[in-house]
Amino acid sequence: MASDTAIRPVLGFAPQLLLAAQGMRAAIFDVDGVLTDGRIYIGEQGESFKAFSTLDGHGLKLLARAGIEPIVITGRDSAAVRRRVGDLGIARAIYGVHDKLAAAETLRAQLGLEWAELAAIGDDWPDLPLMLRAGFAAAPPGAHVEVRALARYVTAAAAGYGAAREFCDLLLVAGGHYAALLQGHLGTLDDGVAVAPR
């Protein structure tokens, strides 16, 4: 530790990976198999349950703070997912879509972004059209083999256990935001803005 009020980041990524991930202005996240471990628990009354990582949640909030807009596009729709996305303050989310590419194109046009400025992380075939076009694509280690083959980066952390946070951290380091955000957490986090739970 350099002093009582400063620390040096220990997280690092390969330079060529950071170059590939530079310039991202938004990041698209799948839910099942990325923000969760992909398992769906169904209760006796037909209700579904999902588990989310607080590490991932904080990573999504950090992205937004750095000006990289987190976007959720998911093929399923549930009260649990909508609650989690709402708690994290994610403004752009599309639920229950079969054609993720069409959904992404709509959001891309609204944001005035090129595909080269969009990052994406997915785990299965419905995510392939987004990953193929994205400026930077990633996948968790448990993703389908075709998805892992297309990804520029496969996370070390598993889906639902920090994979999305690792992806966020990579984008933050590549964008030059990580060290300042880390330093900002050493003091008060009260910047006068209400912060949703992790």
Secondary structure, DSSP 8 states (H G I E B T S, - for coil): --BTTB--------HHHHHHTTT--EEEE-STTTTS-S--EE-TTS-EE----HHHHHHHHHHHHTT-EEEEE-S---HHHHHHHHHTT--EEE-S-S-HHHHHHHHHHHHT--GGGEEEE--SGGGHHHHHHSSEEEE-TTS-HHHHHH-SEE-SS-TTTTHHHHHHHHHHHHTT-HHHHHHHTTS---SSS-----
